[in-house]
Amino acid sequence: MIINLNDVIWGLILTAWVAIVTLYISRVISRKFGIYFTRKIIHMLGGGIVAVLAPFVFNSPIVPIIASYILMLYLMIVRIRKADMSWFMEKGNLGEIYFTFSFGTILLIMYIIDRNYWDGNSVYIAILPLIFMSFGDGITGIIRNFVYKKRVKGFWGSVGMLIFCSLVGYYIYNFVGLIAGIIATIAEVLPHIDDNLSVPFFTFLFLYLSVKIF
């Protein structure tokens, strides 16, 4: 069975958690630390927690995929109606839409390629890029917020992301994971492309080629 009752229950629980983080917890944080910091907290407490728990609580990636796209559509409607959630949304910055798109699409691509990937260590070919996007990018943003006091692709933020992603990557996939962490850090500072797209897709491509092909 692709989706069972357990998946539905956990889907509702984690969707409620993401809603609480986005609509309530982030409001409180935004009042003290501002929009940029708040966006990173949502990345980690919302997407990051879901990414870490998903392989353990879901029978398949179907519910997380569906939930990601539903959330993406909701955020798009909010944008179109110009009813922006001003405590974390920025005009001209569609990062939260790219984030939800990447989250669901990475899981979906891997599912199309390998219907059984969720049952083994291959699950982290898809999950690890989402962890990099959620926690790695979140950590670099928080460091930059405190060190530079402004939104900038600063050196120390990249160092923080490199340390986190390399260590987590090495723990999951040894040397291949370490290299993936380095790639994630480089992808985050690339110009002209949102890091919510570059980080997960570049690292996913590298991990898939390295783990499944070579």
C-alpha positions as CSV (number, residue, x, y, z in Angstrom):
1,M,0.0,0.0,0.0
2,I,1.4,3.4,-1.0
3,I,-0.5,5.4,1.6
4,N,-1.9,3.9,4.8
5,L,-3.7,5.4,7.8
6,N,-0.4,6.0,9.6
7,D,0.8,8.2,6.7
8,V,-2.4,10.2,6.8
9,I,-2.2,10.7,10.5
10,W,1.5,11.8,10.4
11,G,0.7,14.0,7.4
12,L,-1.9,15.8,9.4
13,I,0.3,16.1,12.5
14,L,3.3,17.5,10.5
15,T,1.1,19.8,8.4
16,A,-0.3,21.2,11.6
17,W,3.2,21.6,13.0
18,V,4.4,23.5,9.9
19,A,1.2,25.7,10.1
20,I,2.0,26.5,13.8
21,V,5.6,27.4,12.9
22,T,4.6,29.5,10.0
23,L,1.6,31.3,11.4
24,Y,2.4,31.6,15.0
25,I,6.0,30.8,16.2
26,S,7.5,32.8,13.3
27,R,5.4,35.9,14.1
28,V,6.9,36.0,17.6
29,I,10.5,35.5,16.2
30,S,10.0,38.2,13.5
31,R,9.1,40.8,16.0
32,K,12.5,40.4,17.7
33,F,14.8,39.4,14.8
34,G,13.2,40.5,11.6
35,I,12.1,38.8,8.3
36,Y,15.4,37.3,7.1
37,F,16.1,35.5,10.4
38,T,12.5,34.4,10.6
39,R,12.6,32.8,7.1
40,K,15.6,30.7,8.2
41,I,13.8,29.5,11.3
42,I,10.8,28.5,9.2
43,H,13.2,26.5,7.0
44,M,14.6,24.6,9.9
45,L,11.6,24.2,12.2
46,G,9.2,23.6,9.3
47,G,10.9,21.9,6.4
48,G,13.9,20.6,8.3
49,I,11.9,18.8,11.0
50,V,9.7,17.2,8.3
51,A,12.7,16.1,6.3
52,V,14.4,14.4,9.2
53,L,11.3,12.6,10.4
54,A,9.8,11.6,7.0
55,P,11.8,8.4,6.5
56,F,10.9,7.2,9.9
57,V,7.2,8.0,10.1
58,F,5.9,7.6,6.5
59,N,5.4,4.4,4.6
60,S,6.2,6.2,1.3
61,P,7.0,9.7,0.1
62,I,3.6,10.3,-1.4
63,V,2.0,12.2,1.5
64,P,5.1,14.5,1.9
65,I,5.0,15.2,-1.9
66,I,1.3,16.0,-1.9
67,A,1.6,18.2,1.3
68,S,4.5,20.1,-0.2
69,Y,2.6,20.9,-3.4
70,I,-0.5,21.9,-1.5
71,L,1.6,24.3,0.6
72,M,3.2,25.6,-2.5
73,L,-0.1,26.4,-4.1
74,Y,-1.4,28.0,-0.9
75,L,1.7,30.3,-0.8
76,M,1.2,31.1,-4.5
77,I,-2.4,32.1,-3.8
78,V,-1.4,34.3,-0.9
79,R,1.1,36.0,-3.2
80,I,-1.4,36.4,-6.1
81,R,-4.0,37.9,-3.8
82,K,-1.4,40.2,-2.4
83,A,-2.3,39.1,1.1
84,D,1.4,38.6,2.0
85,M,2.4,37.2,5.4
86,S,4.5,40.2,6.1
87,W,6.4,38.8,9.0
88,F,8.3,36.4,6.7
89,M,7.3,37.2,3.1
90,E,9.4,39.7,1.1
91,K,8.2,41.4,-2.1
92,G,10.1,40.1,-5.1
93,N,11.5,37.1,-3.1
94,L,9.7,33.8,-3.9
95,G,12.0,31.8,-1.7
96,E,9.3,30.1,0.2
97,I,7.6,28.9,-3.0
98,Y,10.9,27.6,-4.4
99,F,11.5,25.8,-1.1
100,T,8.2,24.0,-1.1
101,F,8.6,23.2,-4.8
102,S,12.0,21.8,-4.3
103,F,10.9,19.7,-1.3
104,G,8.1,17.9,-3.1
105,T,9.9,17.7,-6.5
106,I,13.1,16.1,-5.2
107,L,11.0,13.4,-3.5
108,L,8.9,13.0,-6.6
109,I,11.8,12.6,-9.0
110,M,13.4,10.0,-6.9
111,Y,10.1,8.1,-6.6
112,I,9.7,8.1,-10.4
113,I,13.2,6.8,-10.8
114,D,13.0,4.2,-8.1
115,R,9.6,3.2,-6.6
116,N,11.4,1.3,-3.8
117,Y,13.9,3.9,-2.7
118,W,12.0,4.8,0.5
119,D,12.7,1.4,2.1
120,G,16.5,1.5,2.1
121,N,19.5,3.8,2.5
122,S,18.7,5.2,-0.9
123,V,16.1,7.4,0.8
124,Y,18.8,9.8,1.8
125,I,19.7,10.5,-1.9
126,A,16.5,12.6,-1.7
127,I,16.3,13.5,2.0
128,L,19.9,14.7,2.4
129,P,19.5,17.6,-0.1
130,L,16.4,18.7,1.7
131,I,18.3,18.7,5.0
132,F,21.0,20.8,3.3
133,M,18.4,23.2,2.1
134,S,16.6,23.4,5.4
135,F,19.3,23.3,8.0
136,G,22.4,24.2,6.1
137,D,21.0,27.3,4.4
138,G,19.2,28.1,7.7
139,I,22.4,28.0,9.7
140,T,24.3,30.2,7.2
141,G,21.5,32.8,7.2
142,I,21.4,32.9,11.0
143,I,25.2,33.3,11.2
144,R,25.2,36.1,8.6
145,N,22.3,37.8,10.4
146,F,24.3,38.1,13.6
147,V,27.8,38.6,12.2
148,Y,27.0,41.1,9.4
149,K,23.7,42.5,10.6
150,K,22.4,42.5,7.1
151,R,21.5,40.2,4.3
152,V,24.7,39.3,2.5
153,K,26.5,36.2,1.2
154,G,29.2,36.5,3.8
155,F,32.2,34.2,4.4
156,W,31.3,33.1,8.0
157,G,27.8,32.0,7.0
158,S,29.3,29.8,4.3
159,V,31.8,28.3,6.8
160,G,28.9,27.4,9.1
161,M,27.0,25.8,6.3
162,L,30.1,23.9,5.1
163,I,30.8,22.5,8.6
164,F,27.2,21.4,9.1
165,C,26.6,19.9,5.6
166,S,29.9,18.2,5.4
167,L,29.5,16.5,8.8
168,V,25.9,15.4,8.2
169,G,26.8,14.3,4.6
170,Y,29.8,12.3,5.9
171,Y,27.6,10.6,8.6
172,I,25.1,9.5,5.9
173,Y,27.2,8.7,2.9
174,N,30.8,8.9,4.1
175,F,33.2,10.7,1.6
176,V,30.4,11.0,-1.0
177,G,28.2,12.8,1.5
178,L,31.1,15.1,2.5
179,I,31.6,16.1,-1.1
180,A,27.8,16.7,-1.4
181,G,28.1,19.0,1.6
182,I,30.8,21.0,-0.1
183,I,28.7,21.2,-3.3
184,A,25.7,22.4,-1.2
185,T,27.8,25.2,0.2
186,I,29.1,26.3,-3.2
187,A,25.5,26.1,-4.7
188,E,24.2,28.4,-1.9
189,V,26.5,31.3,-2.9
190,L,25.9,31.0,-6.7
191,P,24.5,34.2,-8.2
192,H,21.4,34.5,-10.4
193,I,19.7,31.4,-8.9
194,D,17.7,31.0,-5.7
195,D,19.5,28.8,-3.2
196,N,16.3,27.0,-2.5
197,L,16.7,25.6,-6.0
198,S,20.4,25.3,-6.5
199,V,21.2,23.6,-3.1
200,P,18.8,20.7,-3.3
201,F,18.9,20.0,-7.0
202,F,22.7,20.2,-7.5
203,T,23.3,18.0,-4.4
204,F,20.5,15.6,-5.4
205,L,22.1,15.2,-8.9
206,F,25.5,14.6,-7.4
207,L,24.3,12.1,-4.9
208,Y,22.2,10.1,-7.3
209,L,25.0,9.8,-9.8
210,S,27.5,8.9,-7.1
211,V,25.4,6.5,-5.1
212,K,23.3,4.8,-7.8
213,I,25.3,5.2,-11.1
214,F,29.0,5.2,-10.3
